[in-house]
């Protein structure tokens, strides 16, 4: 195997671990006053938080995060940095199943202290568990955090809005939710303003406002699967912002807390990319990937002009907004040029000054980064599809070995720019095809809804239609094609070996479902009655329960005629580890060749450096063995 790897390795390739371990620079946030950075760096495995002066880049405090799984780094005023991490575990008496639990730590860099974000909250049983990263308000000159935590009424848990005085280190309950609470909004003064709830069994979404000392329901609607989303304060800083779906597209509507009608709908490009002002907490813009271009729309003309000047400083690159100061005069941006890999910069509002902060992958030279180009083709039934083709450097785009790299979700999408996994495979001499198959999100409802009921069917053949498109153009060798994917992409890899046969010579599944009926049973057991909406979601994509066996790869293991690699993390709380074990047992029973790699203490998202590289090493060795490039 080592000899095959050496023979097929492009001469300019960087070591595989340079691609596969955690990026050197993971997160950067600038303080509201623009004087300090909070940065998270890694050595590929261990994480470290550094708080630095912006001008001198001198560290004033460093904190070893070890191998904790980082989820967010946020400033709460100029003194406090909130670090949110997660861990997989089970809380006896509270949750019977293993879950991913979010915890947060408050670091006061001026006092050189750290403490749990939640402290002394009545009814929390001393749990420092929160529902996602907190929000912040500056009230009477002091910073406050607002987090959704868990408190108990009798023996039943309730989502609860908790207020934390950052300077005093005191916590208190602002509002305790009812059984179906999903989110809260607080006003600029830190008072409860609105909450949303969802009864999944009854398919009922509701919105309550705090009026005259009590909650009052002001709206509700039937929502079997997609529900409106309570986002936060609206554009004027006083109304509440809610995202609805109208005519199969997302729109923003705002409602004044003192009553009245909803505002006219504002069409949105991406309802999950809102931009909030860190000083006034109001909604000031949105970001979205439109086609192949990153676009930001600010509602204030001055903000838009400033941002346009920043992006103009980086022509021919994808520029993402990461963090900015209260006065909107300094921006931290992530720049992906497609040549040098992603890097962080500090830019001023006019874009005249751009200062490099650091590269995500400093070990990669321009010659280690393969070119990525968009492609467009039609599926067999005529549906237009798009995707990306990464070509190995130094190789003619002719009769290349191919890896079909299927994205997860399935309601996600592949994006242009640097992808560490695709780049790693391309560095070993493979062309890499990423298809936004039907069912993918972010490219219009028509494409997404075309995937309903198409697991293992047209969603699968969209991938092999991409292979046939490249083969017809002479770009790839159709006899040297393998399929790789994680999560739903892992399912697609297994389906490529058992359902859509004759296309691939090997398949690698990372955390992929193999028995869909058992997957749904597991989800139902974990989520209880409130999980019924998720069951409706999966049924919409997979089809009726009676057909699940027909599209479950484990049920058709006897049809596998190619080698299969199974990789799965023990701490996966999204796709049960047993899904890969079920597939392994079925393949063994059928006498089919396979390998099974277990990632100890790894979750669904490959959050740890050592096991992320273990996965990549296993996949690349498997490809080299079963689909050599020479």
N, C-alpha and C positions, 0 to 999 in steps of 0.2 A: 504493500500500500504506500509506503514512504517513497519508493522508487517511482511509482505512478504519479504521485503528487509532484515529485521533483521534475519529472519529464514534462508534465502538462502545465507547469507554473509559468506564467508570463514573466519575463526576466526583470521587469520593473516593479513587480508586486511587493507591497509592504507586508510585514508579518501579519498573519490572520488576526492575531489578538489586537492589533492596532485598530481594526474595524470592530471587533467583536466585544471588547470590554466597554464599560461605561465611558461616556465622553469625559474628557478632562474637565471641561467647563459645562456644568449642567444647568445652572440658573444664575441670573444676575438681576438684582433689583436696586434701583437708586432711591435714596431717602427722599421724603417730600420736600426737604429744603435743598436738595441737590448736593449735599456735602459728603455723603457717605455711600459706599456700595455695600451690599450684602451679596456675596458670591458663594456658590457651592462648587467645589472642585473634587475630583477623584483621582486616585492612582490607578483607575480601572476597576477597582473593587471597593475600597473604603472611601467614604465621603467625608469632607471637611467643610465647615462653614467658616468663612473669613469675612469680617467686617473691616472695610478699608476706607481711608480717606480718598476722596475722588482725585484730588490734585496730586498727592504724593504717592498714592497707591500703597501707603504704609498700613499694615494691619494693626488695629487697636485691640482686637480680640479674635481668637480662633477657637472653634469648638469641634471636637472630633465626633462626627455622627456615626462612625464605624460603618457597619453594613445596614444601618436603618434605611428603610425604603422611603425616599423623599417624595413628597407630593406637592408642597408649596413653600415658598419663602416670601414673606410680606412685611412691609414696614407699617407700624402703627405709630405715627408721629415720628419725630426725629431721633428718638432714643430707643424705641422698642422694635425688635425683629421677632416675628412669629414664624416658627418652623413647624410645619405640619408633616408628620410622617404616618405610616400605617404599618400594622402588623397583623398577621393571620393568627386567629385563635378562637377559642370557645370560652364564653363567660358562663360558668355554671349557674343555673337558676335563672338566667336571663335569655340566653340564646342556645338552643340545643345543637345547632349546626355551627361549623366553623365559618367565620366570616372575616372580611377585611375591615379592621377597626382603625379609625382615624384618631390620632392623638396630636396635641399641639403643645409646644413649649414656648414661653415668653422669655426672650433674652434682652435684658437691659444692658446695652454695651457701655453706658456711662458708669454704671455701678458694678459692672462685671458680675452680674447675677443671672441665674436662670431658674425658672419654676414652671410647673404645669400651668397651662392656661386656665383651666377650671380648678377652682380651689374653694372648698367649703360651701358648695351649692346644696341647699336642702333637697333631699330626695334623690341625689345622684349616686348614693352608695359609694362616694369617693371615686367615681369613675372619671377619668380624664378623656372621655370619648365624645367626639363631635361628629356632626354630619357634614363633612367637607370643610374647606378652609373658611375662616371667619371673615366678617366684614368689620369696618372700623368707622368710628365717628370721633370728632374732636369737639368736646363739649366743655364750655367754660374754661378753656385753656388746657384741658387734660384729655389724653387719648383713652378711648374706650373700645373694647372689642365686643362684637355681638356674634355669638355662635349658636348653632342649633345642636343642643345636647339631648341627653336622655335622662328623664326623671320618672318617678314611679308614683302612681296613684293606686294604693293597695298593692297588688302584685302585677299590675299592668303598666308597661312602659308607655311614655308619652313623649313625642317630640316637643322640646321646650326651648324657647328663646331665652338665652342667658346673656346677661350683661356683665362685662369684666372691666373694672377700673384698673387700667394698666399700671398707673403710678402707685396706687394703694394696694394692689394685689387682692382686691375683694370682688367676689362674684355674687350676683343676685339674679332671681328669676324675673324676667320681664313679662312673659306670657307663657302659659302652659297649654299645649295643644290638646285637641280632642283626639279620638282614636285614629282618625284618618288624616291628620294634619300632614302636609307635605312641605310647606314653606312659609316664611314670615317676611315682612318688610318693616323696617323701622324708619322714622323720619330723621331729619338732620339733628334733632335734639335727642335722639335715642329712645323715643317713645314708640310703642307698638302702633302700627298703622294698618296693616292688612295681614291676612293669612289665607292660605289656600288649603283645600282638603280634597281627598279623592277616595270615594268608596268604590273599590275595584269590583266588588261583587255586584253592586247596583249600577255600575258604570256611570256614577254621578260625580262630577267635578263641581266644587262650590268655592265661592269667594266671599270672605267676611271682612268687614271694616270695623275698626274700634270706634264706637260712637257712644257718647254719654256713659262711659264707664263699663261698656259691655260690647261683646261681639254681635254684629248684626249681619246676617247674610244679605248680600246685595245682588248676587248673580249666581246662576248655576246652569249647567247644561249636561246633556248625555254625551259621554265620551268613552266608548268601549275600549279604544286602544290609545290613540293620541289625545293627550289632554292639553288644555291651555297651560302656559307656564308663567307663574308669577315671578317677574325678574328683579324688581327693585323700584327705586324712585325713577320717575319719568324725566322728560327733558327739562321741565321747569323746576325740578327739585322738590316739588310738593305732591304731584300726582303719583299714582302707581302705574307701573308699566307691566303689561301682560301681553304675551305672544299667543295669538290665535292662528288657526289655519283656515283660510277662506279661499275657495276656488283652487284648492290643492296647492296653495303657496302660503308661507308664513307672513303674517302682518303684525305690526305693533299697534296696540290700542292703549290709551291712557284714560284713567278715571280719577277725578278729583275726590279726595277723601270726604269732603262735605256733601257729596251727592252730585247729581247731574247725570248726563248721558256720557257714554263712551265717546272718545274722540274719533275722528275719521281714521280709517286704517292706513298705516304707513307700510308699504311693501318693504320686505326685508330680503337681503341676499343670504344671510346666515344668522339665524336667531341665537346661535351659541357663541357669537363673537362680539358681544356688546363691549363698549368702552365706557367706563365710569370715571367721573371726575373725583380725584382723591381728596379735594378740598371741600366741594359742595355736595358730593355723593350723587349728583344727577347724571342722567344718561347723556353722553356727549357725542357718541358715534358708534359705528359698527365696522367690523372688518369681514372680508370674505375673499375666497379664492374664486375669481370669475374666469372660467376657462383655464388658462395657464398663468394668469396674472393675479398677484395679490393686490386687493383694492381696499382702501379705507375711506369711509364716508363720515366726515365730521359735520355736525349740524351747525356749527359756528364757522363763518367764513374765514376768520383769522386762524382758527385751528387747522382748517383745511389747507390754507395757503402755507402755513408752517410745515405741515406734514408733507405736502407736495415738494417743498424745497428739500426736505430731508431725503426723500426717495430719489430725487434728481441727483443727489450726491453719489448714488450707487446705481449707475445705469446698467442695464442688462443683468440685474440681480433681483432676487426675491427678497423683499424687505418686510420683516414682521415687527410690529410694535411690541415691546416687552415691558417697559416701565417708563414712567415720566414723572417730572416734578409737579408740585402743586401749581406753579406759575406757568406751566406748559412751555418752558423754555429749554429744557434739556430732556433728551430722549435716549433710552437704551433700546437699541434695535438689534435684531438677529438678521444677518445678511448671508444669503446663500447665493454665491456667484455661479455655481456650477463648475468652477475651475479650481478654487482653493478650498472648497468645503465651507460649512457654516461657521460664522464667527460673530462675536458680539462687538458692537461699537457704541460709543457715546457721541451723540450729535446734538448740535445746538438748533434752535428753532428755525434759523435761516438756512441750515444745512451747509454753512460755510466752513464749519469746523467739525471734523469727524475724527475721533480718537479711538484707536483699537483697544479693546479690553482683553480679548483673548479668543483663541480658536477652540471649537469643540473637540477637534481631533488634530492637535498640533503635530502628531507623528506622521500625518499623511502629507506628502508633497503633491503638487499639481499632477505629476505623472502617475500618482496612485489613484486618481479620481477619474472614473470612466464617464464618458459623455452620455447624457440622457436626452432622448428626443421624444416628443409626442407622436403618437400614431393614431390613425383613424381607419376603421374598416367596418364592414357590415356583417352581422351575423347571418346565418343561413336563411333565417326567415325575413331578412331585410332590415332588421333593427340596427340603426347606427350605433356604433360603440367606439369608445376612445380608450387610450391607455398610454403606457410609456415603455420605451425600449432602451435598455442600458446595454451599450456595446463595449466589449473588452478593448482596452487600449492596445494599439499595435497590431490589431488583427483586421484583415479585410472583412467587410460586412458581407461575407459570402460563405454559405454552407457551414455556418457556425453551430456549435452545440448550444442548445437552448434550455433554460430553466424557466418554466411558467411559475411565476411567484404570485399566488392568489392572496388578495387581502382578506382580512377578517371582517366581522360585522354580523351579517353581510351588509347592513345599512351603514357602511363607511365608504371611503373612496381612497384610491391612490392619488398622490399629489406629485407635482414636478419638484425637482431638486434632489438634494442629497438624501439617500436612504442607506443607512449603514449596512443593512442586511443585503440589499441588492448590490451595493458596491463591493461587498466582500465576495459575493459569488462571481461578479464580473471580473474581479481582480484575479480570479483563478481561471479565466479564459472562457467564461460562459456569457452568451447573450442572455439577458434577463427580461422577460415580458411580464408587465403588470397591466392587467385588463380591468377597466371599470365595467364589469359585467352588469347585466340587468339586475336590479335589486340594490345596486350601489346608491348611496345617498350623496347629496351635494351637487348633483348634476341635473336636477329637475325631477318633478314628481312622476313624469311620464316614464323615465328610465327606472326609477325606484319601484313604482307600482307594477311595471312589467315583470318584476321578479316574484310577484305574489304567486305562491303555489309552484315555484320552479326550482326548489332545492333538488339537486340531482338530475334535473331535467335541462331546461334551456339556460339556466344560470351556469350549468356545467358545460354545456356545449358552446357557450359564448367563449370559454377559455380555449377549447380545442379549435374553434373557428379562428381564433387569433393565431394559433399554430399554423393552420392551413393557409392563412393570409400571408404569413412570413415565408412559408415554404414555397408558395406560388411565386413570390418575388425573388426567390433564390437566396434570401438572407440567412436562412437556417437550414440545417440538415434535418428533415423530418424523421430520420431514423435515429437521431440523437437528441431526444427531448425527455426531460424529467419534469415533474411537478412538485412544488414545495409550497407549504402554507401553514399558517397558524390560526387557531380558533376556527372560524368558518373556513378559512383558507386550508386548515388541516383537514376538515371534512372534504373540501374540494379535492385535496390530494388523494384521500382514500377513495373518493368517488371516481377519480380518474383511473384508479387501479382496478376498481370492481364494477363500475356502472358504465362509464364512457371509455370502454377498453379499446386497445389497439393504437392509442395515440402516444403513450409514454413508455419509456423503458425503465423508469423507477419512480417512486413516490415517497415523499417525506412529509409526515404529518406531525405538527407540533400542537399539542393540546386540542386535537380535533375530535368532534363528536363522531361516534361510529354506530351507536344504537339510539335512534332518535326517540323512540317510545320511552326508553329508560332515562334519557336525558330530561324529557318533560316530567316524568315521575319524580326525578330527583329535585328538579326546580320546584315542583308543587309541594313536596315534602318540606323543603327549606323555607319557602315563602309563605305558606299557609293561604288563607282565603284572599289576602290582599295581592297574592301573586297571580290571580286569575287573569288580570290584564296582560301579564307577560305570556301566559299560556295562549291567550287570544292572538297576541303578536306573533308567536312562533307558528301557530296553526295557519295564520294568514300566509306566511312565507313557505311553510313546509307542505301544507295541504291537509286534508282530512286525516284523522288518526288512523283510519283503516288503511291508508296508503303508506304509512311510515315504514313498514317493513320493506316495502319495495324500494325505498330510497336510502335504506340504512346499510352502509358498507359492511358491517359485521355480518349481516344476513346473507351476504354474497361473497364471503371470503373465498369460497371455492372457485370463483371466477378470476381471482387475482393471478396474473401470469407474469408479474414483474416483482422485483424486490421492493420491500416496504420498510421504511424507517418510522418508528414511533418514538416521540419524545414528549414527556409530560412532567410538569412540576407537581410535587407532592402537596403544595399549599394552594393549588388552584381552587378558587371559590366560584369560578364562572362555568367552567366545564370540568365535571368530576373526573379526577384522575382515573377512576375505574372505566371511563370510556375507552382509554387506550388499552387498559388491561383486557376489556371485553374483546377488542379487536385482536389483541395478541393471542388470546385463547382461541378465537375463531380461526385465525391463520394457522396456529399450531395444529388444531384439529384437522384442518384441510390439508396439512402438509406443505404449506406455502412458506417461502423464505421471507424472514423479517428480522429486524433488530429492534430492541426496546431499550431506550435510555431514560432513566429516572433522574429528574433534577431535584435533589433534596432541598427543602426549605425555599423552593421557588414558587412564585405565584403565576397568575395567568399572563402578566404583562412583562415577564422577564426583567424584574426590577433589580436583581442582584448581578454584580459584575461577573463573578466567578461562574455562575450557572448560565448566564447569558452566553459567555464564551464557550462553555461546555456544549451548549446547544449548537452554536455555530460550527464548532470543530467537528461535532458528530455529523452535521448535515453536509459540510464540505467534504469530509472523508468519504461519506456515503456516495456523494455525487462523483467524486474522482474514481471511486471503485467501480461504480455501475454505469457511469456515462463519461468516460475519459475524454479529455479535450483533444487528444492526439491519437 
